[in-house]
Amino acid sequence: MSVPQPQIAVVLAAGGSTRFAAGAKQLAIVDGTPLVAIAVQAAVSAGCFAEVIVVAGAVSLASVVPEGVRIVENPDWASGQASSLQAAIEAARSAGAGAVVVGLADQPGVTAEDWRLISQAETQLPIVVATYGGVRGNPVRLGSEIWDELPKEGDEGARVLLRRRSDLVTAVACRGDASDVDTLEDLDRWNS
């Protein structure tokens, strides 16, 4: 089976930043750029997606998301990451996508090449997950044939399915850094 087409890149950025003591971490600055803009630009720069979508919720991202990127609002963002993933899947279904490649707004070390490797992985399996030093991370490609199996509620997205259906998963080694920014100390490390 070839890679489903078209594919849509999704950056989940709707959360309330509960562990981040300095407000909305999506807007926290690393090297002069908001975290969400770094993540979105990596997906855009991959150059292999029919569309790039950002799922927003807790804070407005319109002023920091690049032109041409669609913002999908998740009114249920406070219920957990599953609702944001479902908002992305609904947008992808409406667009006729065959797969979504999902990343997070708080991982500034995930590169355009990482997005491209996951998007272009040749496999018969519907889930492709990035690994960094052998550890699973993001982005993750989810073929449309498994979208109905994704969680509808809770604070986990595709991880639930990755654990439950490892027989559907292909891992691809990536060179970026999937460390996320959850605390001010994390932010300081990225800015040092």
Secondary structure, 3 states (H helix, E strand, C coil): CCCCCCEEEEEEECCCCCCCCCCCHHHCEECCEEHHHHHHHHHHHHCCCCEEEEEECCCCCCCCCCCCCEEEECCCHHHCHHHHHHHHHHHHHHCCCCEEEEEECCCCCCCHHHHHHHHHCCCCCCEEEEEECCEEEEEEEEEHHHHHHCCCCCCCCCHHHHHHCHHHEEEEECCCCCCCCCCHHHHHHHHC
